[in-house]
Amino acid sequence: MKQLVSDALWERVQPLLPPPPRRRFRFPGRKPLDYRKILTGILFVLKTGIAWDDLPAELGCGCGKTCRYYLQLWHQAGVWVNLHAVLLAELNGADEIDWDRALIDASFAKAPEGGEDTGPNPTDRGKSGSKHHVMTDAQAIPLSATVTAANVNEVTQALRLLVTMPPVGGKPGPKRERPERLQGDAAYDSEPLRRVLRWLGIKPVLAARRREHGSGLGVLRWLVERTISWLHSFGRLRRRLDRLTEIQDAFLQLACDVICSRFVEA
């Protein structure tokens, strides 16, 4: 099997993980599993889309419940957000992030089990689903991503995507917190949103509704769509099985980290 946790990724995530609990001198119990193996199990579930209970014991990554526990624990500790900031800082220091413009879009994911932040999918006969909102730079590097119910309008999440993007360092001076321009299709057509973006110093490039010819974004739109296709190549994002939004959000953040690590290692 292809190595899921590369040496480069592990070098960056290991310092961010909380230390394991201290073992008792007497009756220490079972020796805790290696954190790298646990992360391998988490990535295996994320990539293949299998249920937690179906995680093969032959991988040596522990049981699915253990991996799920650590995924949630590390998400609550901010590991995935901090890892994202570290990777973006490296890319920014190498001038790999194009701050001239950012692209936003959203895509649906099936949620047959229902759960938090799910709703009737308007593109799938009202079946239960969620929506992944994504913001990328002009190089298709994911800057932020959020999860909502499938019936939430994209325009309501534009500012949330800007706010949830971690401040990006990597260069002398203040950290970068926003792009120069924000581009989106007609789903983000909103004059109040344009006014807020201008107030933040961001030039809005949002397609107007009822245009004759497409979104008006030309050849730029495919970049964010490619990032969404990368995210949905992970089985647990393409088909949501977790009822807790926290778990789905953890998977989404981790998938963004994996994509950023590919840019770093390229």
SULBELJO-V437674 format. One record per residue. N is the residue number from 1. RES is the residue in one letter. PSI is psi in whole degrees, -180 to 180 (NA if undefined). OMEGA is omega in whole degrees, -180 to 180 (999 if undefined). D_LAST is the distance of its C-alpha to the last C-alpha in Angstrom with 1 decimal. Layout:
n/res/psi/omega/d_last
N/RES/PSI/OMEGA/D_LAST
N/RES/PSI/OMEGA/D_LAST
This chain:
n/res/psi/omega/d_last
1/M/141/178/20.6
2/K/139/-179/16.9
3/Q/121/-177/16.1
4/L/-36/179/15.7
5/V/98/180/15.3
6/S/162/179/12.6
7/D/-39/-180/13.7
8/A/-42/179/11.1
9/L/-42/-179/12.4
10/W/-36/178/15.9
11/E/-30/-179/16.0
12/R/-32/-176/15.5
13/V/-28/-176/17.9
14/Q/-45/180/20.5
15/P/-17/-177/22.1
16/L/-15/-177/22.5
17/L/138/176/24.5
18/P/146/-178/28.3
19/P/149/179/30.1
20/P/154/179/31.9
21/P/145/-179/35.6
22/R/134/-178/37.9
23/R/147/178/39.8
24/R/151/178/43.5
25/F/-46/176/45.3
26/R/141/-179/47.8
27/F/59/-177/46.7
28/P/-16/-180/43.0
29/G/-167/-177/42.3
30/R/140/179/39.3
31/K/131/-177/36.4
32/P/151/-179/33.5
33/L/149/178/30.5
34/D/134/-176/27.3
35/Y/-32/179/25.1
36/R/-36/177/21.9
37/K/-38/178/23.9
38/I/-44/178/25.0
39/L/-36/176/21.6
40/T/-43/178/20.8
41/G/-40/179/23.9
42/I/-45/180/23.1
43/L/-32/178/19.7
44/F/-44/178/21.7
45/V/-43/180/24.3
46/L/-43/-175/21.8
47/K/-44/-175/20.0
48/T/-27/-179/23.2
49/G/11/-179/25.6
50/I/165/175/28.4
51/A/157/-179/31.0
52/W/-41/-177/30.9
53/D/-14/-179/34.0
54/D/6/179/32.3
55/L/120/-176/29.6
56/P/132/178/30.3
57/A/-24/-178/31.9
58/E/-18/180/30.6
59/L/-21/-178/27.1
60/G/26/-178/28.7
61/C/11/-176/27.2
62/G/-179/-180/30.7
63/C/165/-179/32.4
64/G/-37/180/31.1
65/K/-37/177/33.3
66/T/-45/179/31.9
67/C/-40/179/28.3
68/R/-40/179/29.6
69/Y/-45/-179/31.4
70/Y/-33/175/28.5
71/L/-46/180/26.3
72/Q/-42/-180/29.1
73/L/-47/-179/29.9
74/W/-31/175/26.4
75/H/-44/178/26.2
76/Q/-29/178/29.6
77/A/-2/178/28.5
78/G/20/-177/25.7
79/V/-46/-175/22.9
80/W/-38/178/20.6
81/V/-43/179/21.4
82/N/-38/177/20.9
83/L/-39/178/17.5
84/H/-44/179/16.6
85/A/-40/179/18.0
86/V/-46/-178/16.2
87/L/-42/179/12.7
88/L/-36/178/14.0
89/A/-41/178/15.5
90/E/-43/179/12.4
91/L/-39/179/10.9
92/N/-39/178/14.4
93/G/-28/178/14.9
94/A/10/-180/12.1
95/D/36/179/13.8
96/E/-16/-179/11.1
97/I/127/179/13.9
98/D/102/-178/16.6
99/W/0/-179/19.8
100/D/-32/178/22.1
101/R/152/173/22.3
102/A/149/-178/21.4
103/L/140/179/22.1
104/I/146/177/24.0
105/D/175/-179/25.0
106/A/158/180/26.2
107/S/152/-177/26.4
108/F/153/174/28.9
109/A/136/179/28.6
110/K/145/177/31.6
111/A/74/-175/33.3
112/P/-23/180/36.1
113/E/-6/-177/37.1
114/G/-154/178/37.5
115/G/-169/-180/37.3
116/E/146/178/36.5
117/D/46/169/35.1
118/T/156/-180/35.7
119/G/176/-179/38.0
120/P/126/-179/39.2
121/N/116/-178/36.5
122/P/-14/180/38.0
123/T/2/-177/36.0
124/D/49/175/36.9
125/R/35/175/40.7
126/G/15/179/40.6
127/K/157/-178/38.9
128/S/134/-180/37.4
129/G/171/175/33.9
130/S/170/-180/31.4
131/K/134/177/29.3
132/H/120/178/25.7
133/H/131/-172/25.4
134/V/140/172/22.0
135/M/129/180/21.1
136/T/166/171/17.8
137/D/-173/-178/17.1
138/A/-3/176/17.1
139/Q/9/-180/13.3
140/A/17/176/13.9
141/I/124/-179/12.7
142/P/125/180/15.5
143/L/-33/177/17.8
144/S/160/-180/20.6
145/A/145/-180/22.3
146/T/165/-180/25.8
147/V/134/173/28.1
148/T/176/172/31.6
149/A/158/-175/34.2
150/A/-22/-177/33.9
151/N/18/176/36.9
152/V/132/-179/35.5
153/N/142/-178/35.1
154/E/-37/-174/31.8
155/V/-25/-179/33.5
156/T/-13/-175/34.5
157/Q/0/-177/30.9
158/A/-48/-180/29.6
159/L/-33/178/30.7
160/R/-38/177/29.7
161/L/-38/178/26.0
162/L/-40/-176/26.4
163/V/-38/-176/28.2
164/T/-8/175/25.9
165/M/127/-179/22.7
166/P/142/174/22.3
167/P/132/-171/23.0
168/V/121/176/19.8
169/G/-143/180/20.1
170/G/-12/179/17.9
171/K/158/177/20.3
172/P/148/179/24.0
173/G/-174/-179/26.5
174/P/152/177/26.8
175/K/149/-180/24.0
176/R/130/-176/23.0
177/E/-13/-178/24.7
178/R/154/177/24.9
179/P/174/178/23.6
180/E/-40/-179/25.9
181/R/153/175/26.5
182/L/123/-176/26.4
183/Q/136/179/26.5
184/G/165/-178/27.8
185/D/-168/-173/29.9
186/A/-16/178/33.7
187/A/-17/-179/33.4
188/Y/13/-180/32.8
189/D/109/-178/35.8
190/S/122/178/37.8
191/E/-41/175/39.8
192/P/-39/178/39.8
193/L/-41/179/36.0
194/R/-40/180/35.9
195/R/-41/179/38.4
196/V/-41/180/36.5
197/L/-42/178/33.2
198/R/-38/178/35.1
199/W/-32/177/36.7
200/L/-4/-179/33.3
201/G/19/-180/32.4
202/I/129/178/30.1
203/K/118/179/31.0
204/P/131/174/31.4
205/V/80/-174/30.4
206/L/129/-178/31.8
207/A/143/178/33.2
208/A/150/178/36.9
209/R/159/177/38.5
210/R/38/172/40.7
211/R/157/179/38.9
212/E/-34/-172/39.8
213/H/94/169/36.4
214/G/-156/-174/33.4
215/S/-17/-177/31.6
216/G/5/-179/31.5
217/L/-3/176/27.8
218/G/-134/-176/27.2
219/V/3/-174/23.8
220/L/-27/-172/22.2
221/R/-31/-174/23.0
222/W/-21/-178/20.7
223/L/-48/179/17.6
224/V/-33/177/19.1
225/E/-35/177/20.4
226/R/-40/178/17.1
227/T/-41/177/16.0
228/I/-39/178/19.3
229/S/-36/175/18.9
230/W/-43/-180/15.7
231/L/-41/-178/17.9
232/H/2/168/20.8
233/S/-16/173/19.0
234/F/123/-173/19.8
235/G/-36/-177/23.4
236/R/-10/172/24.9
237/L/-30/178/23.8
238/R/-32/-180/25.1
239/R/106/-175/28.4
240/R/127/178/29.5
241/L/-10/-178/31.7
242/D/132/-180/32.0
243/R/-25/180/35.0
244/L/130/176/33.9
245/T/-32/-179/31.7
246/E/-41/180/30.4
247/I/-43/179/28.7
248/Q/-39/178/27.3
249/D/-38/177/26.0
250/A/-44/177/24.4
251/F/-43/-178/22.6
252/L/-44/179/21.5
253/Q/-42/180/20.2
254/L/-39/178/18.4
255/A/-39/176/16.8
256/C/-39/178/15.5
257/D/-42/-180/14.2
258/V/-41/179/12.3
259/I/-42/177/10.8
260/C/-37/179/9.9
261/S/-31/176/8.4
262/R/-39/177/5.9
263/F/-39/-179/5.1
264/V/-41/-175/5.6
265/E/-10/-177/3.8
266/A/NA/999/0.0
